[in-house]
Amino acid sequence: MPHPPSGLFTLLGVLSAFSPLAIDMYLSAFPQIERDLAAPAGSVQLTLSLFLLGLAVGQFVIGPVSDTLGRRVPLLLGCIGFGVTAWICGQATSIQTLAAARFAMGFAGSAGLVVSRAIVRDLYDERESAGVYSFMMMVMGIAPVVAPLVGAQIIAWSDWRTVFWILALVGWFSAAASARILSETLPYNRRTRFSVSAMFRRSFAILGNRQFVRSSLIIGGAAAALFGYIGTSPTLFIDDLGISPRWFSAIFASNAIGLFVAAQLNRWLLPKFGPRRLLHGAIQVATMIAGIFAICAATGWGGTFMIVSSVFGCVSILGLIFPNAIALAMGPFKSEAGAASAVLGLIQYALGATGGAIVGAVHNGTPAAMAVGILLCQIANWIMAMGLATEEQ
């Protein structure tokens, strides 16, 4: 892999962590926000949904814009906008203001996700980019562990508004670091003209690439499995299995660390096996682990230990699936990496949110819903992976 500019990997990791930081740092403040803003019960949850909506819409817009203006300007504006909207969230005096600012915050923050993927594709080929995506996945794996702990300490020391002010500083610091570290990675001769009609035409053209579609659906399936786990794990472990909140926190942290370790393992294995073979093997392993999870959930074999162990395996293996699938999805596109990253992000969050919602809706007080949901996602991913293997031949 070519030697990266100083600090580039760290910067890309921070940019990719915008989403988990902005979500997980304020979750424990929901009751406090509800009281302070005199908001109706459950309305604070809407601010999270609107943030995710802004994240999806923003990627779809900012990605193609970065193919026209280059990567640097949209990224800088996105980081600055993330900081400004986070500051507005901290100043909000009504739930309506907070909700609107959270949507805008998601829109601006999406630049960190969509442009960072495009930058990696600008600089590296398919195999090399998988290693960089692995590093980004390591950061995204550890952020959900650290962010709630940091957020809880901030709230204990101050209040929920300080969480958003600190997120504002993260955005502005990232803008300053990007201005200093990041050179433009998309030369003028590879830029495309922007228009709304051209944006949709390019998106449909990208969806005509079979490798992109199969890889993106794998990412969406993995995201659905992950969102299903995140959404139902507190209820499953604490309420259904009777695990204490302290032990649940330890289990949740160990699963994130497992994903982190798997992403690092992926970086070590890439030079020998390449992203395509690693992805196919990881999905096979993931399907077998999910099958064991489903059997344990249906029969009760192994008790709580096997449920916890199976979930650990199902989450950890995603550290090998995500980076390789992203590398393969982005691989066919060079000048249109921003548009490809935008469509990829839209598919990932649409399928992830849908899958997570379905698993949550059918949860019946047993591990069955999570187990079957993850198994179906991995079976679908295996079918897509077989298509990728056929294309290679």
Beta strands, then each sheet from edge to edge (+ up, - down):
end
